[in-house]
């Protein structure tokens, strides 16, 4: 029984750490993809496994009731690193729009700053349904951009449509957070 109660304390940080460690591997595989087609397959697998650890550690943290402020911070940071790293590499190999990458990375920096302002007041910054949806759609869009399946669907490919959806939901998520915590921003201006 002692080993089971210790499991949450070691497994959850390990899952988050694995997601962070996957970032350079995913980037390196994507960047070598144009010269080695199988590198995209490997990148997609590593990315999918890393992204799935987000769902697993979130589920287990809630189930085992071991959520902490540090764990929450590291979990969201790992997500942002994975998304940002993959997007940067995808832009470099021309599988993602620099504009969409700028929207997604810009939102992450904006909300990171907002989190800092809100935390300085001692207010909790809980995730919203928009934030969770944003993460899921970003993961799907990035996965699709790595594998780049199928032909065009109208003027764009499936992964390009998914990236547009990710950008729209990312903006909606930012608007929701800014509206919810606008009082923290206006109080800080005084």
Backbone as a printed PyTorch tensor [residue, N CA C, xyz], in Angstrom:
tensor([[[  0.8250,  -1.1980,   0.0000],
         [  0.0000,   0.0000,   0.0000],
         [  0.8680,   1.2610,   0.0000]],

        [[  2.0000,   1.2170,   0.6260],
         [  2.8810,   2.3800,   0.6760],
         [  3.3800,   2.7300,  -0.7290]],

        [[  3.7410,   1.7230,  -1.5030],
         [  4.2220,   1.9870,  -2.8680],
         [  3.1330,   2.6360,  -3.7090]],

        [[  1.8650,   2.2270,  -3.5070],
         [  0.7740,   2.8050,  -4.2930],
         [  0.5700,   4.2720,  -3.9650]],

        [[  0.6510,   4.6470,  -2.6810],
         [  0.4650,   6.0470,  -2.3170],
         [  1.6370,   6.9010,  -2.7770]],

        [[  2.8000,   6.2990,  -2.9430],
         [  3.9540,   7.0540,  -3.4340],
         [  3.9170,   7.1910,  -4.9530]],

        [[  3.1770,   6.3110,  -5.6140],
         [  3.1290,   6.3290,  -7.0820],
         [  2.6900,   7.6660,  -7.6450]],

        [[  1.6140,   8.2730,  -7.1500],
         [  1.2060,   9.5540,  -7.7360],
         [  2.2850,  10.6220,  -7.6240]],

        [[  2.9980,  10.6090,  -6.5350],
         [  4.0080,  11.6440,  -6.3250],
         [  5.1770,  11.5210,  -7.2980]],

        [[  5.4560,  10.3230,  -7.7690],
         [  6.5730,  10.1600,  -8.6960],
         [  6.1230,  10.0250, -10.1490]],

        [[  4.9630,   9.4380, -10.3900],
         [  4.5130,   9.2190, -11.7600],
         [  4.1040,  10.5200, -12.4440]],

        [[  3.3810,  11.3710, -11.7620],
         [  2.8890,  12.5980, -12.3990],
         [  4.0190,  13.5280, -12.8330]],

        [[  5.0000,  13.7990, -11.9730],
         [  6.1210,  14.6260, -12.4580],
         [  6.9070,  13.9410, -13.5820]],

        [[  6.9650,  12.6080, -13.5470],
         [  7.6720,  11.8820, -14.6120],
         [  6.9590,  12.0520, -15.9500]],

        [[  5.6280,  12.0350, -15.9390],
         [  4.8700,  12.2380, -17.1780],
         [  5.0890,  13.6470, -17.7240]],

        [[  5.0570,  14.6310, -16.8340],
         [  5.2960,  16.0130, -17.2530],
         [  6.7290,  16.1700, -17.7660]],

        [[  7.6730,  15.5790, -17.0560],
         [  9.0750,  15.6360, -17.4750],
         [  9.2940,  14.9720, -18.8260]],

        [[  8.5970,  13.8640, -19.0560],
         [  8.7120,  13.1810, -20.3550],
         [  8.2160,  14.0780, -21.4780]],

        [[  7.1530,  14.8360, -21.2270],
         [  6.6200,  15.7510, -22.2430],
         [  7.6450,  16.8420, -22.5480]],

        [[  8.2860,  17.3520, -21.5400],
         [  9.3030,  18.3900, -21.7410],
         [ 10.5110,  17.8160, -22.5020]],

        [[ 10.9390,  16.6180, -22.1220],
         [ 12.0890,  15.9940, -22.7880],
         [ 11.7840,  15.6090, -24.2320]],

        [[ 10.5180,  15.4170, -24.5500],
         [ 10.1440,  15.0600, -25.9220],
         [ 10.2810,  16.2380, -26.8850]],

        [[ 10.2710,  17.4650, -26.3750],
         [ 10.2810,  18.6480, -27.2420],
         [ 11.4790,  18.6530, -28.1900]],

        [[ 12.7180,  18.5460, -27.7060],
         [ 13.8330,  18.5750, -28.6620],
         [ 13.8240,  17.3790, -29.6140]],

        [[ 13.3340,  16.2310, -29.1620],
         [ 13.2680,  15.0570, -30.0420],
         [ 12.2660,  15.2950, -31.1710]],

        [[ 11.0940,  15.8210, -30.8220],
         [ 10.0790,  16.1180, -31.8400],
         [ 10.6200,  17.1440, -32.8310]],

        [[ 11.2390,  18.2010, -32.3110],
         [ 11.7840,  19.2340, -33.1930],
         [ 12.8440,  18.6670, -34.1280]],

        [[ 13.7780,  17.8810, -33.5870],
         [ 14.8530,  17.3230, -34.4080],
         [ 14.2960,  16.4010, -35.4860]],

        [[ 13.2960,  15.5940, -35.1360],
         [ 12.7150,  14.6870, -36.1230],
         [ 11.9720,  15.4530, -37.2170]],

        [[ 11.2180,  16.4740, -36.8330],
         [ 10.5110,  17.2810, -37.8400],
         [ 11.5190,  17.9620, -38.7650]],

        [[ 12.5550,  18.5360, -38.1850],
         [ 13.5390,  19.2560, -38.9820],
         [ 14.3180,  18.3380, -39.9230]],

        [[ 14.4600,  17.0590, -39.5700],
         [ 15.1540,  16.1340, -40.4730],
         [ 14.1840,  15.4570, -41.4370]],

        [[ 12.8920,  15.7030, -41.2870],
         [ 11.8680,  15.0970, -42.1400],
         [ 12.0280,  15.3310, -43.6230]],

        [[ 12.3460,  16.5540, -44.0650],
         [ 12.4820,  16.7550, -45.5150],
         [ 13.5400,  15.8600, -46.1590]],

        [[ 14.5560,  15.4750, -45.4030],
         [ 15.6090,  14.6200, -45.9470],
         [ 15.3740,  13.1420, -45.6760]],

        [[ 14.5500,  12.8430, -44.6800],
         [ 14.2680,  11.4600, -44.2870],
         [ 12.7770,  11.3560, -43.9820]],

        [[ 12.0110,  10.8710, -44.9490],
         [ 10.5580,  10.8100, -44.8080],
         [ 10.0870,  10.0750, -43.5710]],

        [[ 10.8350,   9.0400, -43.1590],
         [ 10.4310,   8.2880, -41.9700],
         [ 10.5720,   9.1230, -40.6920]],

        [[ 11.3310,  10.2120, -40.7550],
         [ 11.4810,  11.0730, -39.5750],
         [ 10.1480,  11.7120, -39.2040]],

        [[  9.3100,  12.0210, -40.1940],
         [  7.9880,  12.5680, -39.8960],
         [  7.1320,  11.5490, -39.1440]],

        [[  7.2230,  10.2890, -39.5490],
         [  6.4730,   9.2430, -38.8510],
         [  6.9450,   9.1340, -37.4100]],

        [[  8.2490,   9.1230, -37.2220],
         [  8.8000,   9.0550, -35.8660],
         [  8.4050,  10.2870, -35.0530]],

        [[  8.4460,  11.4630, -35.6740],
         [  8.0430,  12.6950, -34.9780],
         [  6.5900,  12.6290, -34.5640]],

        [[  5.7410,  12.1140, -35.4520],
         [  4.3170,  12.0030, -35.1410],
         [  4.0880,  11.0650, -33.9650]],

        [[  4.8160,   9.9610, -33.9270],
         [  4.6670,   9.0060, -32.8250],
         [  5.1330,   9.6230, -31.5150]],

        [[  6.3110,  10.2290, -31.5190],
         [  6.8360,  10.8530, -30.2940],
         [  5.8890,  11.9750, -29.8340]],

        [[  5.4070,  12.7920, -30.7870],
         [  4.5000,  13.8760, -30.4380],
         [  3.2030,  13.3270, -29.8500]],

        [[  2.6340,  12.2960, -30.4770],
         [  1.3690,  11.7290, -29.9920],
         [  1.5260,  11.1470, -28.5870]],

        [[  2.6260,  10.4550, -28.3490],
         [  2.8650,   9.8960, -27.0150],
         [  3.0310,  11.0290, -26.0020]],

        [[  3.8130,  12.0470, -26.3640],
         [  4.0260,  13.1760, -25.4510],
         [  2.7120,  13.8970, -25.1660]],

        [[  1.9260,  14.1450, -26.2020],
         [  0.6460,  14.8260, -26.0110],
         [ -0.2920,  13.9910, -25.1470]],

        [[ -0.2600,  12.6860, -25.3180],
         [ -1.1530,  11.8350, -24.5230],
         [ -0.7950,  11.8590, -23.0450]],

        [[  0.4690,  12.1350, -22.7140],
         [  0.8270,  12.2260, -21.2910],
         [  0.1080,  13.3860, -20.6170]],

        [[ -0.2660,  14.4140, -21.3840],
         [ -1.0370,  15.5230, -20.8100],
         [ -2.3870,  15.0190, -20.3070]],

        [[ -3.0500,  14.2080, -21.1080],
         [ -4.3490,  13.6780, -20.7080],
         [ -4.2100,  12.7160, -19.5410]],

        [[ -3.1960,  11.8540, -19.6050],
         [ -3.0050,  10.8530, -18.5620],
         [ -2.6720,  11.5130, -17.2290]],

        [[ -1.7110,  12.4380, -17.2210],
         [ -1.3510,  13.0180, -15.9240],
         [ -2.4600,  13.9070, -15.3640]],

        [[ -3.2220,  14.5750, -16.2210],
         [ -4.3660,  15.3540, -15.7280],
         [ -5.4310,  14.4710, -15.1110]],

        [[ -5.7270,  13.3720, -15.8040],
         [ -6.7280,  12.4280, -15.2920],
         [ -6.2750,  11.8310, -13.9590]],

        [[ -5.0230,  11.3800, -13.9050],
         [ -4.5280,  10.7520, -12.6800],
         [ -4.4260,  11.7470, -11.5310]],

        [[ -4.0120,  12.9720, -11.8100],
         [ -3.9100,  13.9770, -10.7500],
         [ -5.2770,  14.2380, -10.1170]],

        [[ -6.3150,  14.3250, -10.9560],
         [ -7.6650,  14.5250, -10.4150],
         [ -8.1500,  13.2790,  -9.6860]],

        [[ -7.9110,  12.1300, -10.2730],
         [ -8.3800,  10.8780,  -9.6660],
         [ -7.7210,  10.6240,  -8.3180]],

        [[ -6.4080,  10.8780,  -8.2550],
         [ -5.6810,  10.6480,  -7.0210],
         [ -5.6960,  11.8600,  -6.0870]],

        [[ -6.3210,  12.9530,  -6.5390],
         [ -6.4210,  14.1890,  -5.7430],
         [ -5.0470,  14.6660,  -5.2770]],

        [[ -4.1160,  14.7430,  -6.2090],
         [ -2.7680,  15.2020,  -5.8790],
         [ -2.3780,  16.4180,  -6.7160]],

        [[ -3.3410,  17.2750,  -7.0110],
         [ -3.0250,  18.4820,  -7.7690],
         [ -2.3160,  19.4770,  -6.8560]],

        [[ -1.2840,  20.1130,  -7.4160],
         [ -0.5400,  21.1350,  -6.6820],
         [ -0.3440,  22.3400,  -7.5940]],

        [[ -0.0190,  23.4640,  -6.9990],
         [  0.2550,  24.6570,  -7.8070],
         [  1.4640,  24.4310,  -8.6960]],

        [[  2.5080,  23.8270,  -8.1450],
         [  3.7110,  23.5620,  -8.9380],
         [  3.4040,  22.5730, -10.0550]],

        [[  2.6680,  21.5310,  -9.7440],
         [  2.3060,  20.5450, -10.7630],
         [  1.4850,  21.1640, -11.8810]],

        [[  0.5450,  22.0190, -11.5200],
         [ -0.2850,  22.6970, -12.5150],
         [  0.5630,  23.6100, -13.3930]],

        [[  1.4800,  24.3370, -12.7710],
         [  2.3750,  25.2270, -13.5200],
         [  3.2440,  24.4300, -14.4890]],

        [[  3.8640,  23.3570, -13.9890],
         [  4.7450,  22.5550, -14.8430],
         [  3.9680,  21.8700, -15.9640]],

        [[  2.7400,  21.4270, -15.6680],
         [  1.9130,  20.7830, -16.6820],
         [  1.5970,  21.7470, -17.8230]],

        [[  1.1540,  22.9560, -17.4860],
         [  0.8310,  23.9180, -18.5480],
         [  2.0900,  24.3790, -19.2770]],

        [[  3.1890,  24.4860, -18.5570],
         [  4.4510,  24.8690, -19.1910],
         [  4.9030,  23.7910, -20.1710]],

        [[  4.7720,  22.5310, -19.7860],
         [  5.1550,  21.4280, -20.6770],
         [  4.3130,  21.4510, -21.9490]],

        [[  3.0110,  21.7040, -21.8030],
         [  2.1350,  21.7930, -22.9830],
         [  2.6000,  22.9020, -23.9160]],

        [[  2.8760,  24.0640, -23.3390],
         [  3.2860,  25.2240, -24.1380],
         [  4.6150,  24.9620, -24.8420]],

        [[  5.5510,  24.3240, -24.1550],
         [  6.8410,  23.9970, -24.7700],
         [  6.6670,  23.0120, -25.9210]],

        [[  5.8280,  22.0000, -25.7180],
         [  5.6110,  21.0000, -26.7650],
         [  4.9650,  21.6340, -27.9900]],

        [[  3.9370,  22.4320, -27.7750],
         [  3.2460,  23.0900, -28.8950],
         [  4.1720,  24.0770, -29.5960]],

        [[  4.8400,  24.9210, -28.8350],
         [  5.7130,  25.9430, -29.4110],
         [  6.8820,  25.3200, -30.1720]],

        [[  7.5290,  24.3360, -29.5710],
         [  8.6580,  23.6910, -30.2400],
         [  8.2460,  23.0310, -31.5410]],

        [[  7.1370,  22.3010, -31.5040],
         [  6.6720,  21.6300, -32.7250],
         [  6.2850,  22.6510, -33.7920]],

        [[  5.6090,  23.7300, -33.3930],
         [  5.2060,  24.7490, -34.3690],
         [  6.4110,  25.4160, -35.0200]],

        [[  7.4200,  25.7400, -34.2340],
         [  8.6230,  26.3690, -34.7820],
         [  9.2610,  25.4540, -35.8270]],

        [[  9.3600,  24.1760, -35.5050],
         [  9.9430,  23.2270, -36.4600],
         [  9.0570,  23.0820, -37.6940]],

        [[  7.7440,  23.0430, -37.5050],
         [  6.8310,  22.9120, -38.6490],
         [  6.8860,  24.1350, -39.5550]],

        [[  7.0510,  25.3100, -38.9930],
         [  7.2030,  26.5150, -39.8200],
         [  8.4790,  26.4050, -40.6420]],

        [[  9.5370,  25.9070, -40.0200],
         [ 10.8170,  25.8010, -40.7270],
         [ 10.7420,  24.8500, -41.9230]],

        [[  9.9510,  23.7860, -41.8180],
         [  9.8500,  22.8290, -42.9320],
         [  8.6140,  23.1070, -43.7960]],

        [[  8.0310,  24.2660, -43.6190],
         [  6.9050,  24.7430, -44.4240],
         [  5.6590,  23.8590, -44.3060]],

        [[  5.4090,  23.3850, -43.0830],
         [  4.1890,  22.6160, -42.8280],
         [  3.2410,  23.3640, -41.8980]],

        [[  3.5980,  24.5720, -41.5180],
         [  2.7130,  25.4060, -40.7050],
         [  2.9360,  26.8650, -41.1010]],

        [[  1.8750,  27.6240, -41.0580],
         [  1.9380,  29.0490, -41.3910],
         [  2.6320,  29.8190, -40.2690]],

        [[  3.5690,  30.6940, -40.6270],
         [  4.1920,  31.5270, -39.5900],
         [  3.1610,  32.4030, -38.8750]],

        [[  2.1110,  32.8160, -39.6050],
         [  1.0770,  33.6550, -38.9910],
         [  0.3080,  32.8880, -37.9220]],

        [[ -0.0420,  31.6610, -38.2250],
         [ -0.7690,  30.8550, -37.2420],
         [  0.1390,  30.5420, -36.0590]],

        [[  1.3960,  30.2360, -36.3290],
         [  2.3420,  29.9950, -35.2310],
         [  2.4760,  31.2390, -34.3590]],

        [[  2.5250,  32.4190, -34.9740],
         [  2.6290,  33.6670, -34.2050],
         [  1.3900,  33.8840, -33.3470]],

        [[  0.2150,  33.5720, -33.8790],
         [ -1.0250,  33.7160, -33.0970],
         [ -0.9980,  32.7870, -31.8880]],

        [[ -0.6230,  31.5380, -32.1140],
         [ -0.6300,  30.5570, -31.0270],
         [  0.4300,  30.8770, -29.9840]],

        [[  1.6540,  31.1530, -30.4120],
         [  2.7260,  31.4650, -29.4630],
         [  2.4450,  32.8080, -28.7730]],

        [[  1.9330,  33.7820, -29.5250],
         [  1.5900,  35.0760, -28.9270],
         [  0.5360,  34.9470, -27.8490]],

        [[ -0.4730,  34.1130, -28.0900],
         [ -1.5090,  33.8790, -27.0710],
         [ -0.8920,  33.2790, -25.8210]],

        [[  0.0170,  32.3180, -26.0010],
         [  0.6290,  31.6760, -24.8430],
         [  1.4230,  32.6870, -24.0100]],

        [[  2.1330,  33.5810, -24.6720],
         [  2.8870,  34.6100, -23.9380],
         [  1.9480,  35.5950, -23.2460]],

        [[  0.8750,  35.9860, -23.9300],
         [ -0.1080,  36.8990, -23.3450],
         [ -0.7340,  36.3020, -22.0980]],

        [[ -1.1660,  35.0590, -22.1730],
         [ -1.8220,  34.4210, -21.0390],
         [ -0.8170,  34.1150, -19.9360]],

        [[  0.4230,  33.8350, -20.2860],
         [  1.4620,  33.6640, -19.2700],
         [  1.6240,  34.9490, -18.4620]],

        [[  1.6450,  36.0890, -19.1560],
         [  1.7220,  37.3780, -18.4620],
         [  0.4950,  37.6300, -17.5970]],

        [[ -0.6810,  37.3050, -18.1330],
         [ -1.9190,  37.4670, -17.3670],
         [ -1.9010,  36.5920, -16.1200]],

        [[ -1.4260,  35.3730, -16.2570],
         [ -1.3070,  34.4830, -15.0910],
         [ -0.4310,  35.1140, -14.0200]],

        [[  0.6620,  35.7590, -14.4460],
         [  1.5490,  36.4090, -13.4900],
         [  0.8700,  37.5480, -12.7500]],

        [[  0.1010,  38.3610, -13.4810],
         [ -0.6260,  39.4740, -12.8540],
         [ -1.6620,  38.9450, -11.8690]],

        [[ -2.4000,  37.9370, -12.3020],
         [ -3.4490,  37.3700, -11.4560],
         [ -2.8400,  36.7040, -10.2200]],

        [[ -1.7580,  35.9680, -10.4010],
         [ -1.1100,  35.2940,  -9.2770],
         [ -0.5330,  36.2950,  -8.2810]],

        [[ -0.0710,  37.4510,  -8.7570],
         [  0.4800,  38.4680,  -7.8570],
         [ -0.5750,  38.9720,  -6.8760]],

        [[ -1.8420,  38.9290,  -7.3090],
         [ -2.9390,  39.3210,  -6.4180],
         [ -3.3910,  38.1720,  -5.5350]],

        [[ -2.8020,  36.9980,  -5.7080],
         [ -3.1880,  35.8320,  -4.9230],
         [ -4.4320,  35.1260,  -5.4440]],

        [[ -4.8590,  35.4860,  -6.6350],
         [ -6.0500,  34.8770,  -7.2260],
         [ -5.6660,  33.5940,  -7.9530]],

        [[ -6.5280,  32.6050,  -7.8500],
         [ -6.3080,  31.3430,  -8.5510],
         [ -6.6980,  31.5330, -10.0140]],

        [[ -5.9380,  30.9450, -10.9080],
         [ -6.1650,  31.0500, -12.3470],
         [ -6.5300,  29.6680, -12.8690]],

        [[ -7.7740,  29.2490, -12.6470],
         [ -8.1540,  27.9030, -13.0840],
         [ -8.3060,  27.8220, -14.5950]],

        [[ -8.0550,  26.6510, -15.1610],
         [ -8.2400,  26.5000, -16.6000],
         [ -9.7220,  26.5650, -16.9560]],

        [[ -9.9960,  26.9800, -18.1680],
         [-11.3850,  27.0370, -18.6280],
         [-11.6040,  25.9590, -19.6720]],

        [[-12.8360,  25.7580, -20.0370],
         [-13.1520,  24.7990, -21.0880],
         [-12.5100,  25.2340, -22.4110]],

        [[-12.4220,  26.5630, -22.6380],
         [-11.7720,  27.0680, -23.8570],
         [-10.2850,  26.7310, -23.8610]],

        [[ -9.6460,  26.8490, -22.6960],
         [ -8.2280,  26.5150, -22.6030],
         [ -7.9660,  25.0460, -22.8680]],

        [[ -8.8280,  24.1980, -22.3280],
         [ -8.6730,  22.7590, -22.5620],
         [ -8.9530,  22.4030, -24.0240]],

        [[ -9.9830,  23.0060, -24.5910],
         [-10.3060,  22.7740, -25.9980],
         [ -9.1590,  23.2440, -26.8860]],

        [[ -8.5980,  24.4050, -26.5680],
         [ -7.4700,  24.9530, -27.3270],
         [ -6.3090,  23.9690, -27.3640]],

        [[ -5.9560,  23.4270, -26.2130],
         [ -4.8400,  22.4900, -26.1450],
         [ -5.1080,  21.2540, -27.0000]],

        [[ -6.3110,  20.7000, -26.8870],
         [ -6.6460,  19.4980, -27.6560],
         [ -6.6120,  19.7560, -29.1590]],

        [[ -7.1900,  20.8630, -29.5950],
         [ -7.2160,  21.1700, -31.0260],
         [ -5.8040,  21.4710, -31.5340]],

        [[ -4.9960,  22.1530, -30.7330],
         [ -3.6020,  22.4000, -31.1300],
         [ -2.8520,  21.0820, -31.2960]],

        [[ -3.0130,  20.1620, -30.3480],
         [ -2.3420,  18.8630, -30.4470],
         [ -2.7600,  18.1400, -31.7250]],

        [[ -4.0560,  18.1390, -32.0230],
         [ -4.5450,  17.4590, -33.2320],
         [ -3.9910,  18.1250, -34.4850]],

        [[ -4.0450,  19.4570, -34.5330],
         [ -3.5620,  20.1840, -35.7130],
         [ -2.0740,  19.9410, -35.9450]],

        [[ -1.2980,  19.9590, -34.8850],
         [  0.1480,  19.7320, -35.0260],
         [  0.4180,  18.3020, -35.4780]],

        [[ -0.2720,  17.3430, -34.8930],
         [ -0.1110,  15.9500, -35.3250],
         [ -0.4160,  15.8100, -36.8160]],

        [[ -1.5300,  16.4050, -37.2440],
         [ -1.9050,  16.3260, -38.6590],
         [ -0.8830,  17.0150, -39.5630]],

        [[ -0.3030,  18.1170, -39.0850],
         [  0.7230,  18.8100, -39.8790],
         [  1.9910,  17.9700, -39.9890]],

        [[  2.3000,  17.2180, -38.9460],
         [  3.4910,  16.3640, -39.0100],
         [  3.2730,  15.2280, -40.0160]],

        [[  2.1190,  14.5580, -39.9440],
         [  1.9000,  13.4030, -40.8220],
         [  1.4500,  13.8050, -42.2200]],

        [[  0.7580,  14.9270, -42.3280],
         [  0.2620,  15.4810, -43.5970],
         [ -0.3650,  14.4080, -44.4890]],

        [[ -1.4990,  13.8840, -44.0260],
         [ -2.2420,  12.8610, -44.7600],
         [ -3.1270,  13.4730, -45.8250]],

        [[ -3.3690,  12.7070, -46.8580],
         [ -4.4130,  13.0040, -47.8270],
         [ -4.1310,  14.1460, -48.7820]],

        [[ -5.1440,  14.3430, -49.6070],
         [ -5.0940,  15.3830, -50.6260],
         [ -5.7520,  16.6580, -50.1070]],

        [[ -5.8040,  17.6390, -50.9950],
         [ -6.4500,  18.9000, -50.6450],
         [ -7.9460,  18.6960, -50.4150]],

        [[ -8.4660,  19.4510, -49.4510],
         [ -9.9070,  19.5320, -49.2140],
         [-10.3060,  20.9510, -49.5700]],

        [[-10.6520,  21.1430, -50.8130],
         [-10.8850,  22.5020, -51.3010],
         [ -9.5410,  23.1710, -51.4900]],

        [[ -9.4160,  24.4000, -51.0120],
         [ -8.1630,  25.1230, -51.2390],
         [ -7.0210,  24.7440, -50.2860]],

        [[ -7.3210,  23.9530, -49.2520],
         [ -6.3080,  23.6240, -48.2450],
         [ -6.2700,  22.1280, -47.9680]],

        [[ -5.2100,  21.7230, -47.3000],
         [ -5.0910,  20.3350, -46.8350],
         [ -5.7840,  20.2100, -45.4770]],

        [[ -6.0300,  18.9810, -45.0490],
         [ -6.6940,  18.7290, -43.7690],
         [ -5.9500,  19.3900, -42.6140]],

        [[ -4.6230,  19.2490, -42.5930],
         [ -3.8520,  19.8260, -41.4920],
         [ -3.9120,  21.3570, -41.4960]],

        [[ -4.0140,  21.9630, -42.6800],
         [ -4.1170,  23.4250, -42.7550],
         [ -5.4680,  23.9010, -42.2230]],

        [[ -6.5340,  23.1610, -42.5320],
         [ -7.8460,  23.4890, -41.9530],
         [ -7.7990,  23.3430, -40.4360]],

        [[ -7.1300,  22.2880, -39.9600],
         [ -7.0210,  22.0670, -38.5120],
         [ -6.2240,  23.1900, -37.8470]],

        [[ -5.1820,  23.6750, -38.5200],
         [ -4.3960,  24.7810, -37.9620],
         [ -5.2270,  26.0600, -37.8800]],

        [[ -6.0510,  26.2980, -38.8720],
         [ -6.9330,  27.4720, -38.8220],
         [ -7.9030,  27.3370, -37.6510]],

        [[ -8.4710,  26.1490, -37.4840],
         [ -9.3720,  25.9230, -36.3450],
         [ -8.6350,  26.1360, -35.0310]],

        [[ -7.3910,  25.6580, -34.9470],
         [ -6.5960,  25.8460, -33.7290],
         [ -6.3570,  27.3280, -33.4640]],

        [[ -6.0590,  28.0880, -34.5050],
         [ -5.8260,  29.5260, -34.3310],
         [ -7.0900,  30.2340, -33.8550]],

        [[ -8.2310,  29.8850, -34.4360],
         [ -9.5000,  30.5210, -34.0300],
         [ -9.8160,  30.1970, -32.5760]],

        [[ -9.6940,  28.9300, -32.1950],
         [ -9.9910,  28.5380, -30.8120],
         [ -8.9670,  29.1370, -29.8530]],

        [[ -7.7320,  29.2730, -30.3030],
         [ -6.6980,  29.9090, -29.4860],
         [ -7.0650,  31.3600, -29.1910]],

        [[ -7.5300,  32.0860, -30.2030],
         [ -7.9540,  33.4820, -30.0120],
         [ -9.1720,  33.5390, -29.0840]],

        [[-10.1380,  32.6450, -29.2910],
         [-11.3260,  32.6150, -28.4290],
         [-10.9370,  32.3440, -26.9790]],

        [[ -9.9820,  31.4580, -26.7880],
         [ -9.5070,  31.1570, -25.4370],
         [ -8.8690,  32.3870, -24.7970]],

        [[ -8.0700,  33.1080, -25.5620],
         [ -7.4350,  34.3260, -25.0400],
         [ -8.4820,  35.3660, -24.6650]],

        [[ -9.4840,  35.5370, -25.5170],
         [-10.5480,  36.5060, -25.2380],
         [-11.2830,  36.1260, -23.9580]],

        [[-11.5780,  34.8410, -23.8010],
         [-12.2910,  34.3820, -22.6000],
         [-11.4750,  34.6570, -21.3440]],

        [[-10.1860,  34.3320, -21.3620],
         [ -9.3280,  34.5850, -20.2010],
         [ -9.2080,  36.0820, -19.9160]],

        [[ -9.0160,  36.8840, -20.9600],
         [ -8.8890,  38.3280, -20.7610],
         [-10.1790,  38.9160, -20.1900]],

        [[-11.3280,  38.4450, -20.6680],
         [-12.6050,  38.9310, -20.1390],
         [-12.7860,  38.5030, -18.6830]],

        [[-12.4390,  37.2560, -18.3840],
         [-12.6330,  36.7340, -17.0340],
         [-11.7360,  37.4360, -16.0210]],

        [[-10.5410,  37.8120, -16.4320],
         [ -9.5960,  38.4320, -15.4990],
         [ -9.2960,  39.8790, -15.8260]],

        [[-10.2270,  40.5560, -16.5100],
         [-10.0150,  41.9550, -16.8730],
         [ -9.8850,  42.8570, -15.6520]],

        [[-10.5320,  42.4930, -14.5480],
         [-10.4370,  43.3210, -13.3490],
         [ -9.0090,  43.3240, -12.8040]],

        [[ -8.3050,  42.2250, -12.9310],
         [ -6.9080,  42.1830, -12.4780],
         [ -6.0420,  43.1140, -13.3090]],

        [[ -6.3460,  43.2260, -14.5970],
         [ -5.5820,  44.1010, -15.4640],
         [ -5.8910,  45.5690, -15.1770]],

        [[ -7.1610,  45.8860, -14.9580],
         [ -7.5150,  47.2750, -14.6960],
         [ -7.0440,  47.7310, -13.3240]],

        [[ -7.0320,  46.8280, -12.3450],
         [ -6.5240,  47.1810, -11.0080],
         [ -5.0220,  47.4180, -11.0530]],

        [[ -4.3310,  46.6300, -11.8870],
         [ -2.8780,  46.7900, -11.9990],
         [ -2.4870,  48.1150, -12.6350]],

        [[ -3.3770,  48.7250, -13.4010],
         [ -3.0670,  49.9810, -14.0940],
         [ -3.1550,  51.1870, -13.1720]],

        [[ -3.8010,  51.0170, -12.0350],
         [ -3.9810,  52.1730, -11.1270],
         [ -2.7730,  52.5160, -10.3310]]])
